[in-house]
């Protein structure tokens, strides 16, 4: 809704930088609408995006509601390679948009391992990284409860 107010204002602001504003103003909504109307595939993609984003958000909210935020972030991490592989295999308007690079693969692996460590799916057993996991905290609490019960039983006996 804010774009209904902001876009007309940006269209009125004049700009002389040809790189930033090739049409003389910061925004040219009229030209954008003409381009969308001239390409039926753009209309189709816009409608699909408008329909699919709420479905994706609903699914994500349900994963968080019935699962956990950790499960949601793990699932979200899987979206990146799916999109990457899709754009490597499927040409857009006859042109392949993406190509395989080891740098991108390395970056994804860093992201993926980081999410797995953060969500405690992978536990790093050195430098004390495993001291404050949910499992380690639960084990310490269980140990302290047993010690407390043991000390209470010594006093009552």
C-alpha positions as CSV (number, residue, x, y, z in Angstrom):
1,X,0.0,0.0,0.0
2,X,2.9,2.4,0.7
3,X,4.0,2.1,-3.0
4,X,0.7,3.7,-4.0
5,X,1.9,6.8,-2.3
6,X,5.7,6.5,-2.8
7,X,5.8,5.6,-6.5
8,X,4.0,8.7,-7.8
9,X,6.2,10.9,-5.6
10,X,9.3,9.3,-7.0
11,X,8.0,9.8,-10.5
12,X,7.8,13.6,-9.9
13,X,11.3,13.9,-8.5
14,X,13.7,15.0,-11.3
15,X,17.1,13.4,-11.6
16,X,20.0,14.3,-13.9
17,X,22.2,11.2,-13.4
18,X,21.8,9.2,-16.6
19,X,22.9,5.9,-14.9
20,X,20.6,6.2,-11.9
21,X,17.7,7.9,-13.8
22,X,17.8,7.1,-17.5
23,X,14.3,8.6,-18.1
24,X,14.8,11.9,-16.1
25,X,13.0,10.9,-12.9
26,X,13.8,8.5,-10.1
27,X,10.8,6.2,-11.0
28,X,8.9,5.8,-14.2
29,X,5.8,3.8,-13.3
30,X,4.0,4.5,-16.6
31,X,6.9,3.0,-18.6
32,X,7.0,0.0,-16.3
33,X,3.2,-0.6,-16.7
34,X,3.6,-0.2,-20.5
35,X,6.4,-2.8,-20.6
36,X,4.4,-5.2,-18.5
37,X,1.4,-4.8,-20.7
38,X,3.5,-5.4,-23.8
39,X,4.8,-8.7,-22.5
40,X,2.1,-11.2,-21.7
41,X,4.7,-13.4,-19.9
42,X,5.4,-10.6,-17.5
43,X,1.8,-10.4,-16.6
44,X,1.7,-14.2,-16.1
45,X,4.9,-14.1,-13.9
46,X,3.5,-11.2,-11.9
47,X,0.2,-13.0,-11.2
48,X,2.1,-16.2,-10.3
49,X,4.3,-14.4,-7.9
50,X,1.2,-12.6,-6.3
51,X,-0.5,-16.0,-5.9
52,X,2.6,-18.1,-4.8
53,X,4.2,-15.8,-2.2
54,X,1.2,-16.0,0.2
55,X,1.2,-19.8,-0.2
56,X,4.9,-20.0,0.6
57,X,4.5,-17.7,3.6
58,X,1.6,-19.8,4.9
59,X,3.6,-23.0,4.6
60,X,6.6,-21.3,6.3
61,X,4.3,-20.1,9.2
62,X,2.9,-23.6,9.6
63,X,6.3,-25.1,9.7
64,X,7.2,-22.7,12.5
65,X,3.9,-23.2,14.3
66,X,3.9,-27.0,14.2
67,X,7.6,-27.5,14.1
68,X,10.2,-25.0,15.1
69,X,12.0,-21.9,13.8
70,X,15.1,-24.1,13.5
71,X,13.2,-26.5,11.1
72,X,12.0,-23.5,9.1
73,X,15.5,-22.0,8.7
74,X,16.8,-25.4,7.7
75,X,14.1,-25.7,5.0
76,X,14.8,-22.2,3.8
77,X,18.4,-23.1,3.4
78,X,17.3,-25.8,0.9
79,X,15.7,-23.2,-1.3
80,X,19.0,-21.7,-2.4
81,X,20.4,-24.8,-4.2
82,X,17.0,-25.5,-5.8
83,X,16.9,-22.1,-7.3
84,X,20.6,-22.2,-8.3
85,X,20.2,-25.5,-10.1
86,X,17.0,-24.4,-11.7
87,X,18.6,-21.3,-13.2
88,X,21.6,-23.3,-14.3
89,X,19.5,-25.8,-16.2
90,X,16.5,-23.8,-17.5
91,X,17.2,-21.0,-19.9
92,X,15.3,-17.8,-19.4
93,X,14.2,-16.3,-22.8
94,X,16.7,-18.7,-24.4
95,X,19.7,-17.6,-22.2
96,X,21.1,-19.6,-19.3
97,X,21.1,-17.1,-16.4
98,X,23.5,-19.0,-14.1
99,X,26.7,-21.0,-14.5
100,X,28.4,-23.3,-12.0
101,X,31.1,-21.8,-9.9
102,X,33.0,-23.4,-7.0
103,X,32.9,-20.1,-5.2
104,X,29.1,-20.1,-5.1
105,X,29.1,-23.8,-4.0
106,X,31.7,-23.0,-1.3
107,X,29.5,-20.0,-0.1
108,X,26.4,-22.2,0.0
109,X,28.3,-24.9,2.0
110,X,29.4,-22.3,4.5
111,X,25.8,-21.1,4.9
112,X,24.5,-24.6,5.1
113,X,27.0,-25.8,7.7
114,X,26.5,-22.5,9.7
115,X,22.7,-23.1,9.8
116,X,23.2,-26.7,10.8
117,X,25.6,-25.7,13.7
118,X,23.3,-22.9,14.8
119,X,20.3,-25.2,14.9
120,X,22.4,-27.8,16.8
121,X,21.9,-30.4,14.1
122,X,25.6,-30.6,13.9
123,X,27.5,-30.3,17.2
124,X,31.1,-29.1,17.1
125,X,32.9,-31.0,19.8
126,X,35.9,-28.8,20.3
127,X,36.9,-25.4,21.8
128,X,33.8,-25.6,24.0
129,X,31.3,-25.1,21.2
130,X,29.3,-28.1,22.6
131,X,29.1,-26.8,26.2
132,X,26.0,-24.7,25.7
133,X,23.9,-26.8,23.4
134,X,20.4,-27.8,24.5
135,X,21.5,-31.3,25.1
136,X,24.5,-30.3,27.2
137,X,22.4,-27.9,29.3
138,X,19.8,-30.6,29.9
139,X,22.4,-33.1,30.9
140,X,23.9,-30.6,33.4
141,X,20.5,-29.9,34.8
142,X,19.7,-33.6,35.1
143,X,23.0,-34.2,36.9
144,X,22.4,-31.3,39.4
145,X,18.9,-32.6,40.1
146,X,20.3,-36.1,40.8
147,X,23.0,-34.6,43.1
148,X,20.4,-32.5,44.9
149,X,18.2,-35.6,45.4
150,X,21.2,-37.5,46.6
151,X,22.1,-34.8,49.1
152,X,18.5,-34.6,50.4
153,X,18.4,-38.4,50.8
154,X,21.6,-38.3,53.0
155,X,20.0,-35.7,55.2
156,X,16.7,-37.5,55.6
157,X,18.2,-40.9,56.3
